[in-house]
């Protein structure tokens, strides 16, 4: 019998081992898929230990799951931390360019990502920046596994084997929380949810024990240690993500009120939690973390990050809970004035926090998370405005069932609370304490899908209290088996969604966001290669800027980041400018080199509709109508051919020196030809006819006519071009226009003239001019050089000209 009992009691270790093994296998499959996506079209990847990114020319290749911009930020900021020898990243230059922006996000997650990178470097010997990207696949799964194992041991010590078994199983399968730690989307949200778990778990252990509580039991020291552990975890959570931890603390405050009203008829039979100790320790530790992060230069008030104001509100909340406890004493008349003063001061301390938040953050502190509508970062993860919109749009799905299945713990807890005998008040108080954050986060999650993970953390903390029924209830069969059956059923729902198919490259279908990410990575690399300046500044829709800057080593203006509101404001001002002159002034002020407009992102158009009564007056709308000012040049850029994305495009616009109208029209005409826009080419041809003697107009007209198949018209135009050349009209011709002239002459069979013009182009060739050419012009120039046997003399320029061509064109040469 003793041996059998021992086996049963140690069974939780088997469950924990199986849960951790399941997590390792799942993450290995997801990491293999994420690596496969990242390695797609990555043949040009060249490791460069001297580069801050670890790759040549400052490029990067990592593709974050479902285009998680926060993942790109964490990786680039961690790389910057190592490159500059900083232990706190306080400023970045790739956003709000050229000024840059301050960094207020907390350091612990960067330190964790950096620690994993250091271990990876010791294992592989690769440059540290490359190891940061490799660490991005490991950091969150490792965090999940370590914290889950530690929490399972804690649960076993305080609640027993049955509770530890259920906790271990659910820790690996509870959806969507278990999906928050995937290899391809490193983020600090997962760490903040684990902080919330550890905030509540020790408090529940302090409020409830499997053994019946007696006043004579020597428990005060143990209770204080548990409360202090909870306070430290909460203070760390405030440091990591103040907004998220505030939701946990507010729920615990509500639950504290609930649990202090449980058992009021028998106050002597119920232990008091030391709320003042909890609040004071937590406030003191959070203040230490605040100084560690922001001292000495970043101490101003920012409600979205840790601040002494949170500590003050925490002390006030602890005092209010302590006063509720004191109100249950026998002598309610003594010290009433002091008590009233304490309550008033506590209310003022608590009220100061929401008052300042509403004053400083008029949009509301809980509206900041850009991914609040995304349930997980799994491929093709659910995105919806709220729970009700999700149900109305998709109906009952496996993901929905797995998401709401943990709510059975709310029902179970309610039943357990109502049915537990009065001799087990500690258990009832623990359930009442957990009810506060559960109800608050349930309401929050209904309107922000991302908060289902936070709710799962609370429900996971409640599982031990539910699974360890008091001895008075263990005799019933339903109570004995519910602790195993309910977690098992909920786990099955989670596994139906979480369990990935074994990875096979031949069976991998990319999601829409993965295809977009790969296209955007290629476009960012193209800008980096074709820019005349290092780290060019690009104007994009804010939701795209972070990933483009990450992949191309670019600098951007507006980003979907609360820390970069100045950059977003500047982006809006440019997009809605009512004149080209106003837009030019703003673009010059920001030093913008490129404007990129992906067809799948209409945020800049939305800004115009939001800011202007007549959106067509906005600068962004003029760009859509190809009404380009003479300082803006459309540069042909062709997306790779992907089934289902045939109608997508990226319009690339390059900011140049201001030129005359005819030259600008000629460049735009050749853009239409190279981009195969027949209607636009025909339209601009009619405009060019207004300049019959201008050489630029003639060159562009000849290119259009050849594109249209009008051979006779093209021959006449070439004759006019030759006449202009004989009159010396090409003396002031821009270098890139001379390349176009060489191509037109060669296509018309004027070989001698074409060879002369090609020689003149190659004589003035340099790196800057190579990078200014469109892909088509660069290819044709090299083809002419080869045909006329005029090699590019400088081997470095020859190699650069070849490298800037796509692989198919390079192979044709």
Buried (B, 14 or more C-beta within 10 A) or exposed (E): EEEEEEEEBEBBBEBBEEBBEBBEEBBBBBBBBBBBBBEBBEEBBEEBEEBBBBBBBBBBBBBBBBBBBBBBBBBBBBBBBBBEEBEBBEEBBBBBBEBBBBBBBBBBBBBBBBEBBBBBBEEEEBBBBBBBBBBBBBBBBBBBBEBBBEBBBBBBEBBBBBBBBBBBBBBBBBBBBBBBBBBBBBBBBBBBBBBBBBBBBBBBBBBBBBEBBEEEEEBEEBBBEBBBBBBBBBBBBBBBBBBBBBBBBBBBBBBBBBBBEBBEEEBEBBBBBBBBBBBBBBBBBBBEBBEBBBEEEBEEEBBBBBBBBBBBBBBBBBBBBBBBBBEBEEEEEEEEEEBEEBBEBBBEBBEBBBEBBEEEBEEEBBEBBBBBBBBBBBBEBBBBEBBEBBBEEEEEEEBBBBBBBBBBBBEBBEEBBEEBEEBBBBBBBBBBBBBBBBBBBBEBBBBBBBBBBBBBBBBBBBBBBBBBBBEBBEEEEEBBEBBBEBBBEBBEBBBBBBEBEEBEEEEBEBBBBBBBBBBBBBBBBBBBBBBBEEBBBBBBBBBBBBBBBBBBBBBBBBBBBBBBEBBBEBBBBBBBBEEBEBBBEBBEEBBBBBBBBBEBBBBBBBBBBEEBEEBEBBBBBBBBEBEBBBBBBBBBBBBEEEEEBEEBBBBBBBBBEEBEEBBBBBBBBBBBBBBEBEEBBEEBBEBBEEBEEBBBBBBBBBBBBBBBEBEEBBBBBBBBBBEBBEEEBBEEBBBBBBBBBBBBBBBBEBEEBBBBBBBBBBEEBEEEBBBBBBBBBBBBBBBBBEEBEBEBEBEEBBEBBBEBBBEEBBEEE
